[in-house]
């Protein structure tokens, strides 16, 4: 009886180990695919920037089409505002805030692209930080400098892996906006904040 029980226990352990390593390999393959996907998107953006046959507007349109499939802008809007303030908004106001945030973020992104000269982007490693969370380490490289950027992705049910935040030189885009929004809301109402965003006004430090 004891021998039989030991055999059953042994089989269970073996099965669990097989499942564990199979699961680990699946995650490893998926993480590798995420790195490849991120590199493909980044390469497209760089190639558009380098294409001298394209006008400034054509470059911006092509880049926006590329990043729209990679970034979850609506989640970034919600995270940037914070749970407390997000819950206080009606469904209509949440939609308006998200739209205003997306426009502001895209405008800021495109303005920074105007500063591009001959930098290269190296997509380094992708690592699983927790279940359904992956970080992709990249570097913006010039002849004299190397700046670190980390793309943070999560797995969505419908669209697969999408970026919900980016750390640039150790500074989170989402945290930066959250600090700005929080600073404004300490002195002003949500409606006043949104009015600033409608007019593309300054949000402060």
N, C-alpha and C positions, 0 to 999 in steps of 0.2 A: 504493500500500500504506500509506504513511504517512498520507495523507489519510483513508483508510478507518479506520485505527486511531484517528486523532484524533476522527473522527465517533463511533466506538464509545465512546471515553473520555468525550467530551462528553455522550453520551446517559446514560452511567452516572452522571456528576456531576449531571445534571438529575434523574434518577430518585431519587438519594440526597437531593437537596435537597427534592424533593416529599415523600418519605417523612418527612424531618426535620420539615418544617413541618406536615404532616398529623398526625404524632405530637405535636408541640407543641400543636396546636389541640385534639387529643383530651385531653391533660393539662389544658389550660386549661379546657375544658368540664367535665371531671371535678372539678377543683378548685373551680369555681363551684358544682357540685352539692353538694360536701362542705360548703361554706359555708352553702348553703341548708338542707341537712339539719341542720347544727348549730344554725342559727338557729331552725328549727322545733322542735327538742327543747328548746332554752333557753326559747323562748316558751311552750311547754306547761308547763314547770316554773314559770315566773313567773306564768302565769295560774292555776295550781293554788294557788300561795302567796297570790294576791290574792283567791281565791274564799272569801268569808266564809260561804257556805252549807255548806262542808265542815268536818268535824271535824278535829282535829289528826291523828288516826290515818288518816283518809281521805286527807288531804293527803300524808302520808308514803307510803301505799300507792300512790297515783297517781304520785308522783315516782319511786319505786323502779321501777315498771313502765316509766316513760319512760327512765330512765338505763340500765336493764338492756339495752336494745337498742342502746346507744351505747358503753358502756364494756366493754373486755375485761378483766374483773376478774382472771381467772386468769393472764393474761400479766402484769398489774401485780403480782400476788403473786410470780411467779417472778422478775421483774426486781428487786423490792424485796428479796428474800432474797439474790440474787446467785448467779452460776453455781456457785461453789465449794460453797456450802451446799446449793443445790438438788440438785446431783448426788449428794450424800451421802444423800439421802432415798430411801426405798423408794417404790414407786408409791402405796401406801396412805397413807404419810405426806405425800407431795406433795399428794394429794387433800385430806387433813385440814388441812394448812397453808393451802391455797388457800381452803378453806371458812372457816377461822378468820379469815384475812386479809380476805376479802370482807365477813364480818359486821362486823369491826372498822371497815373503811373506810366501809361504809354507815352504821353507827352514828355515826361521826364526821361524816359528810356531813349526816345528818339533824339532829344536834345543832346544827350551824352554821346550818341553815335556820331554827331557832327564833329566831335573831338577826335574821332578815329583817324589814325595816320597809317602806320604799317605794323601794328601790333599783331601778334599771333596768339591764338587761344589753344592751349594744350589741355585736352581732357585726360586727366590722370585716372585715379582709381575710383570705383564705386563701392560703397560699403553699406551693408544692411545694419541700421542702427537699432531698429526694433521691428516687430512684425508690421509689414506693409509700410515701412518707412525706409527710405534709402537716401544717402547723401553721395553726390558726385563731386569730387574734388577737381577743380580746374585752375589753370594759371593763365593770366594775361601777361604775355612776355614781350618785352622790347629788347633792344640791344644792351641797355644798361639796367633794366629793372625786371622784376618778376612779382606780380601781385596775385594773391590767392583769392579764389572765389569758390564758394560751396553752394551747389544747387541742391535744395531739399525737396524730395519727391514723396508722394504717398500714392497708394493704389486706389483708384476710384472704381466703382462698380461698372460704369458704362464706358468710360474713356481710357481705362488703363492707368498707367503711371503719369502723374502730372506734377509740375513744380508748384509748391505752395509758399516757398520763401527762398531767398538768396542771401547768403552772407558774403559781403564784399569787404575784404581786409578785416574780417572778424566782426563786422557790423551787420546785423540783420535788417533787411529792408522792412519787414513787417514790424519789428520792434521800433524802428525809427519812426514809422508813421504812427504807431500806437502812442509813442511819446509825444509826438506833435499834436495828435487829436486830443489826447488826455490833457495837455497843457491848455488848449483852447477851451475845452469843456469845463475846466475849473473856473473859468471866468465868464463863459458865454453859453448859450443854449445850443441844442443840437441843430435847430433851424439856422442859427447864426453861423455855425460851422459849415453847414451845407451851402449857405449863401456864399461863404468864402470860396468853397469849392466850385460853385457855379460860375463865379467870376474869375476863377483861377487865381484867387488871392493868396497871400502869404499865410502859411500855417504857423509860422514861428519856428524856434529852434527845436 
